[in-house]
Amino acid sequence: MKIAIIDYGMGNLRSVEKAFHKIGANGAFVTSDPAEIFASDKAVLPGDGAFDSTMQSLRDSGIDKISLDFIASGRPFLGICVGMQVLLTTSEEGEPGVRGLDVVPGQVKRFMGEGLKVPQIGWNNIAFTPGTPLAHGQPVGDPMAYFLNSYYCAPDNPADIAATTDYGVTFCSAIHRGNVWATQFHPEKSGLVGLAILESFSGV
């Protein structure tokens, strides 16, 4: 099984690849080749940085179209961090009017609150939506994951929310919509909780 980890010039690629290999998904590989991406069984879009510059990189590389075509094919697709945010329609971050991939209708919003440290950096609890496949195989106990984000996703449809987290506001920290999975946190840095998500995604 081939899992394409998409290289568009941004993102923590090698650590994502190593995490997949750690769970035995040795077909995971990093690539920027659109043909290789589209020929894969599953695809992963990691990311770090700003929403607008990420979208610019996706468009410049043609990865935006390949990602949309891949998702439309019905094969499993995983977005991580900014790779989750760009799946939404718009963002409050960066240049006004920049549109995301609009796979999941909604907006990316900035954390606001007196005394709230922004960005959120470090471990925080997550609460999975009952029945979501992202919760399969999770270790016993209160799940925690590693975050690094100043903005959070607010999907229009609550049915798209696979997990929530509290940080000044209760926000969507994971998405599941058909064949699309996404996490605001970094599963590759989130210990057994993150590895269980990658394992569930690999087994879809």
Secondary structure, DSSP 8 states (H G I E B T S, - for coil): --EEEE-SS-S-HHHHHHHHHHTT-TTEEEE--HHHHHHSSEEEE---S-HHHHHHHHHHHTHHHHHHHHHHTT--EEEETHHHHTTSSEESSSSTT-B---SS-EEEEE---TT--SSEEEEEE-EE-TT-GGGTT--SS--EEEEEESEEEEESSGGGEEEEEESSSEEEEEEEETTEEEESS-GGGSHHHHHHHHHHHHT-
